[in-house]
């Protein structure tokens, strides 16, 4: 029995050597991908150092593992094109394979003539195969703990990583088949889960970061979400709900030129926490001891966070009244100088959607324009089944899609 492998996923996702995101100019920057996993075996063959500078970027503030066996001293040896940083209670060098697999999927070096039993000839590479790797060992034979994960995340941010990839071991208390009658226990399992998806998305985020170095994390996430597609390989809608596939299937090349992005500032996130009624103590904990005063009289609501999707909750059985929910959004032009975007709405069943204005006229790159979306529920309430739709802004080659998910709550 053959199982799916990641050998050719870059090609499947539209990445080609010498073109687009895999062109020399896009691959050149020294992006650091932090991998939180079981550790890495440094002798794994998919890490190579061709083209990497001899020293890590100056923004790197972390410590490096000194291991005579691997000659990784003072962060200046490129034995296999990636630097292995010691974090945790023991060496990050790890022979069980899970961390090696996820790290090489995100940023493992280009390997020619890769094949699986002669069936998959060609080259294999991580999504951004010229990226640096900072490995944080947070899982051991007995599993992973929240304290180690949180500590590693905090340390990785302090160290200066650009992208964090968290793709962890199958729970050791769960059978590989998830059946109650199955008494086996394993640390890893062959499933299509975060161990597959997370390093791919992390590597794509690293590619976008190297191409758009001034983009914020929110802008990068927005680009991947709004450029994703929701059709399968038969040109039919993906046979699942948006709660399962989110914005859709990632399209790296389209994400590198999305037209518009939904950006979010630090202040936006703080106002979002204020709208959730965080008190001063909770805000201080989030800000590592710093204080933040929530603005008085603000009409900011949780749904107003400038996120590239819409989650709408209505009450069922509205007694004949039309319930209305309204959100605000701001988009930033990252496509062409002068452009005109027109909106198209796919309305969820039982809901009317009104977007104002219907046209956004941009006069320059970097310009920000706002719009509002009103969701009106049908009189008498809706169904217990969630409904889905989308708001799409289109201009020429650009199609910027934001998914809508509507749920109906019992009164």
C-alpha positions as CSV (number, residue, x, y, z in Angstrom):
1,X,0.0,0.0,0.0
2,X,1.3,3.4,-1.0
3,X,0.6,6.6,1.0
4,X,0.8,10.2,0.1
5,X,4.1,11.9,0.4
6,X,5.3,15.5,0.4
7,X,7.9,15.0,-2.3
8,X,6.0,16.9,-5.0
9,X,3.6,19.2,-3.0
10,X,5.5,22.4,-4.0
11,X,4.9,21.5,-7.7
12,X,1.3,20.7,-6.9
13,X,0.9,24.1,-5.2
14,X,2.3,25.8,-8.3
15,X,5.9,26.5,-7.2
16,X,8.5,26.2,-10.0
17,X,12.3,26.5,-9.8
18,X,13.4,29.8,-11.2
19,X,9.9,31.3,-11.4
20,X,7.7,33.5,-9.2
21,X,8.2,32.7,-5.5
22,X,10.9,30.3,-6.3
23,X,12.9,32.8,-8.4
24,X,16.4,33.8,-7.1
25,X,15.2,37.3,-6.0
26,X,12.3,35.8,-3.9
27,X,14.5,33.2,-2.3
28,X,17.4,35.5,-1.4
29,X,16.3,36.9,2.0
30,X,17.5,35.4,5.2
31,X,14.2,34.4,6.8
32,X,14.2,32.4,10.0
33,X,11.5,29.7,10.5
34,X,11.1,28.5,14.1
35,X,10.1,24.9,14.4
36,X,8.4,23.7,17.6
37,X,8.4,20.0,17.6
38,X,10.3,16.9,18.8
39,X,13.7,18.1,17.6
40,X,15.8,17.5,14.4
41,X,18.3,14.8,13.4
42,X,21.1,16.9,11.8
43,X,22.3,14.2,9.5
44,X,19.0,14.0,7.7
45,X,19.9,14.4,3.9
46,X,17.2,17.0,3.0
47,X,19.1,19.9,4.7
48,X,21.7,21.6,2.5
49,X,23.6,24.8,2.8
50,X,24.1,25.9,-0.8
51,X,23.5,29.7,-1.2
52,X,23.1,30.5,2.5
53,X,25.3,33.2,4.1
54,X,27.8,31.9,6.6
55,X,26.3,33.8,9.5
56,X,22.8,34.1,10.8
57,X,21.1,37.5,10.3
58,X,22.0,40.2,12.8
59,X,18.5,40.2,14.2
60,X,19.0,36.7,15.5
61,X,19.4,36.9,19.3
62,X,19.2,33.3,20.3
63,X,21.8,30.8,21.4
64,X,23.1,28.0,19.3
65,X,23.8,24.4,20.3
66,X,27.4,23.4,20.5
67,X,27.8,19.8,19.4
68,X,31.2,18.6,18.4
69,X,29.7,15.7,16.5
70,X,27.9,18.0,14.2
71,X,30.4,20.9,14.3
72,X,27.7,23.4,15.1
73,X,29.6,25.9,17.2
74,X,28.8,29.7,17.5
75,X,26.1,29.5,14.8
76,X,28.6,29.9,12.0
77,X,28.8,26.5,10.6
78,X,26.5,25.5,7.7
79,X,27.0,21.8,7.8
80,X,23.6,21.1,6.4
81,X,22.2,24.5,5.6
82,X,20.2,24.9,8.8
83,X,21.2,26.0,12.3
84,X,20.0,23.9,15.2
85,X,19.3,26.0,18.3
86,X,19.3,24.4,21.7
87,X,16.2,25.0,23.6
88,X,14.6,22.9,26.4
89,X,16.2,20.3,28.7
90,X,18.3,18.4,26.3
91,X,20.0,18.6,22.9
92,X,17.7,19.5,20.1
93,X,19.3,16.7,18.1
94,X,16.6,14.1,17.8
95,X,16.4,10.8,16.0
96,X,12.7,10.0,16.0
97,X,12.0,11.8,12.8
98,X,8.9,13.9,13.4
99,X,10.6,17.2,13.8
100,X,13.0,16.4,11.0
101,X,10.0,15.8,8.7
102,X,8.2,19.0,9.6
103,X,11.3,21.1,9.4
104,X,12.3,19.8,6.0
105,X,8.8,20.3,4.7
106,X,8.9,24.0,5.7
107,X,12.5,24.8,4.8
108,X,14.6,21.7,3.9
109,X,17.2,22.3,1.2
110,X,16.7,21.4,-2.4
111,X,17.5,17.7,-3.1
112,X,17.9,16.5,-6.7
113,X,16.8,13.1,-8.0
114,X,14.4,12.5,-5.1
115,X,12.3,9.4,-5.5
116,X,10.1,7.0,-3.6
117,X,10.8,3.4,-4.8
118,X,11.5,4.8,-8.2
119,X,7.9,6.1,-8.5
120,X,8.5,9.8,-8.0
121,X,11.5,11.1,-10.0
122,X,12.4,14.7,-9.6
123,X,13.5,17.2,-7.0
124,X,12.3,17.6,-3.4
125,X,12.5,20.7,-1.3
126,X,10.9,22.5,1.6
127,X,8.5,25.3,0.8
128,X,11.2,28.0,1.3
129,X,14.2,25.9,0.9
130,X,16.7,28.8,1.5
131,X,15.3,29.7,4.9
132,X,17.1,29.4,8.2
133,X,15.7,26.9,10.7
134,X,15.6,27.5,14.5
135,X,14.6,24.3,16.2
136,X,12.9,24.3,19.6
137,X,12.5,20.8,21.1
138,X,9.2,20.9,23.0
139,X,8.1,17.2,22.8
140,X,9.5,14.1,24.2
141,X,8.6,10.4,24.5
142,X,5.8,11.1,26.9
143,X,4.3,13.9,24.8
144,X,4.2,17.7,24.9
145,X,3.3,20.0,27.8
146,X,1.6,23.4,27.5
147,X,4.3,25.0,29.6
148,X,7.1,23.9,27.2
149,X,5.1,25.1,24.2
150,X,4.3,28.5,25.7
151,X,7.9,29.0,26.9
152,X,9.3,28.0,23.5
153,X,6.9,30.4,21.7
154,X,7.9,33.3,23.9
155,X,11.6,32.5,23.5
156,X,11.3,32.1,19.7
157,X,9.8,35.6,19.5
158,X,12.6,37.0,21.7
159,X,15.2,35.2,19.5
160,X,14.0,36.9,16.4
161,X,12.3,34.2,14.3
162,X,10.1,35.4,11.4
163,X,7.7,32.5,11.2
164,X,6.6,30.0,13.9
165,X,5.6,26.5,12.9
166,X,3.7,24.4,15.5
167,X,3.0,21.0,14.0
168,X,3.1,18.3,16.8
169,X,3.0,14.2,17.8
170,X,-0.1,12.2,17.8
171,X,-1.4,12.2,21.4
172,X,0.3,9.2,23.1
173,X,-2.9,8.3,24.9
174,X,-4.9,7.9,21.7
175,X,-5.0,4.8,19.5
176,X,-3.8,5.2,15.9
177,X,-7.3,4.2,14.6
178,X,-9.1,6.3,17.2
179,X,-11.2,3.3,18.0
180,X,-12.0,2.3,21.6
181,X,-11.3,-1.3,20.8
182,X,-7.7,-0.4,19.6
183,X,-5.4,-0.7,22.6
184,X,-2.3,0.3,20.7
185,X,-0.5,3.6,21.6
186,X,1.9,5.4,19.2
187,X,3.7,8.7,19.3
188,X,3.1,9.4,15.6
189,X,0.5,8.5,13.1
190,X,-0.1,8.7,9.3
191,X,-2.9,11.2,9.0
192,X,-3.5,14.4,7.1
193,X,-3.3,16.8,10.1
194,X,-1.2,19.6,11.4
195,X,2.0,17.8,10.8
196,X,1.3,18.0,7.1
197,X,-0.5,21.4,6.8
198,X,1.4,23.5,9.2
199,X,4.9,23.3,7.8
200,X,3.6,23.8,4.3
201,X,1.7,27.0,5.4
202,X,4.7,28.1,7.5
203,X,7.0,27.7,4.5
204,X,4.7,29.7,2.3
205,X,4.5,32.4,5.0
206,X,8.3,32.5,4.9
207,X,8.2,32.9,1.1
208,X,5.8,35.8,1.4
209,X,7.8,37.4,4.1
210,X,10.9,37.3,1.9
211,X,9.0,38.8,-1.0
212,X,7.2,41.4,1.0
213,X,9.5,42.2,3.9
214,X,7.4,45.1,5.2
215,X,4.2,43.1,5.4
216,X,2.8,42.4,8.9
217,X,1.8,38.9,10.0
218,X,-1.8,39.9,9.6
219,X,-1.2,41.0,6.0
220,X,0.6,37.7,5.2
221,X,-2.3,35.8,6.7
222,X,-4.8,37.9,4.8
223,X,-3.0,37.3,1.5
224,X,-3.2,33.5,2.0
225,X,-6.8,33.5,3.0
226,X,-8.3,35.9,0.4
227,X,-6.4,34.3,-2.5
228,X,-7.3,30.7,-1.6
229,X,-9.7,28.8,-3.9
230,X,-12.8,26.7,-2.9
231,X,-13.1,24.5,-6.0
232,X,-11.8,20.9,-6.3
233,X,-10.0,19.4,-9.2
234,X,-13.3,18.8,-11.0
235,X,-14.1,22.6,-10.8
236,X,-16.9,21.9,-8.3
237,X,-17.1,23.4,-4.8
238,X,-15.1,21.5,-2.2
239,X,-17.4,18.9,-0.8
240,X,-17.3,20.1,2.8
241,X,-18.3,23.1,4.9
242,X,-16.2,26.2,5.5
243,X,-15.8,25.1,9.1
244,X,-13.7,22.2,7.7
245,X,-11.6,23.9,5.0
246,X,-11.7,27.5,6.2
247,X,-11.0,30.0,3.4
248,X,-10.1,27.2,1.0
249,X,-7.0,25.7,-0.6
250,X,-3.9,27.8,-0.5
251,X,-2.5,29.3,-3.7
252,X,1.1,30.6,-3.0
253,X,1.6,32.5,-6.2
254,X,-1.7,34.3,-6.0
255,X,-1.0,35.0,-2.3
256,X,2.2,36.8,-3.3
257,X,0.1,39.3,-5.4
258,X,-3.3,39.4,-3.7
259,X,-4.4,42.9,-4.7
260,X,-5.8,43.9,-1.3
261,X,-5.0,42.9,2.2
262,X,-6.8,43.2,5.6
263,X,-4.1,44.5,7.9
264,X,-4.3,44.5,11.7
265,X,-2.2,46.7,14.0
266,X,-1.2,46.1,17.6
267,X,-3.8,48.7,18.7
268,X,-6.5,46.9,16.8
269,X,-5.8,43.7,18.7
270,X,-5.8,45.6,22.0
271,X,-9.1,47.2,21.2
272,X,-10.4,43.8,20.3
273,X,-9.4,42.5,23.8
274,X,-11.2,45.6,25.3
275,X,-14.3,44.6,23.4
276,X,-14.1,41.2,25.1
277,X,-14.2,43.0,28.4
278,X,-10.6,42.2,29.4
279,X,-9.8,43.9,32.7
280,X,-6.6,45.8,33.5
281,X,-5.0,42.7,35.1
282,X,-5.7,40.6,32.1
283,X,-4.4,43.3,29.7
284,X,-1.2,43.6,31.7
285,X,-0.7,39.8,31.5
286,X,-1.1,39.9,27.7
287,X,1.4,42.8,27.4
288,X,4.0,41.2,29.7
289,X,3.4,43.7,32.5
290,X,2.8,46.8,30.5
291,X,-0.5,48.7,31.0
292,X,-3.1,49.7,28.4
293,X,-6.1,51.8,29.0
294,X,-9.2,50.8,27.1
295,X,-10.7,53.8,25.3
296,X,-13.9,55.0,26.9
297,X,-17.1,55.2,24.8
298,X,-15.6,53.0,22.1
299,X,-18.1,51.3,19.8
300,X,-15.6,48.7,18.7
301,X,-17.1,45.2,18.8
302,X,-15.4,41.8,18.5
303,X,-16.7,41.4,14.9
304,X,-15.0,44.6,13.9
305,X,-11.5,43.2,14.1
306,X,-10.1,43.7,10.6
307,X,-10.1,40.0,9.9
308,X,-10.5,38.7,6.3
309,X,-13.7,36.7,7.1
310,X,-17.1,37.2,8.7
311,X,-18.6,35.1,11.5
312,X,-22.3,36.0,12.1
313,X,-24.5,34.7,14.9
314,X,-28.3,35.1,14.8
315,X,-31.0,33.9,17.2
316,X,-33.5,31.5,15.9
317,X,-37.2,32.3,16.2
318,X,-36.9,36.1,16.0
319,X,-40.7,36.6,16.4
320,X,-41.1,38.0,12.8
321,X,-38.4,40.7,13.2
322,X,-35.5,41.1,10.8
323,X,-32.4,40.9,12.9
324,X,-29.4,42.9,11.6
325,X,-25.7,42.6,12.3
326,X,-23.2,45.1,10.8
327,X,-19.4,44.9,10.5
328,X,-16.7,47.3,9.4
329,X,-13.6,46.4,7.4
330,X,-10.6,48.3,5.9
331,X,-8.6,47.0,3.0
332,X,-5.1,48.2,1.9
333,X,-4.2,48.4,-1.8
334,X,-1.1,46.3,-2.5
335,X,-1.8,45.6,-6.2
336,X,-1.7,48.4,-8.7
337,X,-1.6,52.2,-8.3
338,X,-5.0,53.2,-9.8
339,X,-7.7,50.5,-9.6
340,X,-11.4,50.1,-9.1
341,X,-12.8,47.2,-7.1
342,X,-16.4,46.1,-7.4
343,X,-18.0,43.8,-4.8
344,X,-19.9,40.6,-5.5
345,X,-21.8,38.8,-2.7
346,X,-22.7,35.2,-2.4
347,X,-25.5,35.3,0.2
348,X,-25.8,32.6,2.8
349,X,-29.2,30.8,2.8
350,X,-31.7,32.8,4.8
351,X,-29.6,36.0,5.0
352,X,-29.5,39.2,3.0
353,X,-26.1,40.9,2.7
354,X,-25.6,44.6,2.0
355,X,-22.2,46.0,1.3
356,X,-21.6,49.8,1.3
357,X,-20.0,51.2,-0.8
358,X,-20.2,48.7,-3.7
359,X,-17.2,50.1,-5.4
360,X,-13.7,51.0,-4.0
361,X,-11.7,53.5,-6.0
362,X,-7.9,53.4,-5.2
363,X,-5.5,56.1,-6.5
364,X,-2.2,54.8,-5.1
365,X,-0.4,51.8,-3.6
366,X,-0.7,51.6,0.1
367,X,-4.0,53.5,0.2
368,X,-6.6,52.2,2.7
369,X,-10.4,52.3,2.2
370,X,-13.2,51.2,4.4
371,X,-16.5,49.5,3.8
372,X,-19.3,48.1,5.9
373,X,-21.3,44.8,5.6
374,X,-24.8,44.4,6.9
375,X,-26.3,41.0,7.5
376,X,-30.1,40.8,7.7
377,X,-31.7,37.5,8.9
378,X,-35.0,36.4,7.4
379,X,-38.1,37.1,9.5
380,X,-38.8,34.3,11.9
381,X,-35.2,33.2,12.3
382,X,-33.2,30.6,10.4
383,X,-32.3,27.0,10.4
384,X,-30.2,25.1,12.9
385,X,-27.8,24.3,10.0
386,X,-25.0,26.8,9.5
387,X,-25.0,28.8,6.2
388,X,-22.1,30.0,4.2
389,X,-21.3,32.6,1.6
390,X,-18.7,35.2,0.6
391,X,-17.8,38.8,-0.1
392,X,-15.6,39.1,-3.2
393,X,-13.8,42.3,-4.3
394,X,-12.7,42.1,-8.0
395,X,-10.6,44.3,-10.2
396,X,-9.0,42.9,-13.4
397,X,-6.9,39.8,-12.4
398,X,-7.6,40.3,-8.7
399,X,-10.3,38.5,-6.8
400,X,-10.2,39.1,-3.1
401,X,-12.5,36.6,-1.3
402,X,-13.7,36.7,2.3
403,X,-15.8,33.8,3.5
404,X,-19.0,34.2,5.5
405,X,-20.2,31.7,8.1
406,X,-23.7,32.2,9.7
407,X,-24.9,30.2,12.7
408,X,-28.3,30.2,14.3
409,X,-28.6,30.0,18.1
410,X,-31.6,28.9,20.0
411,X,-33.1,31.7,22.1
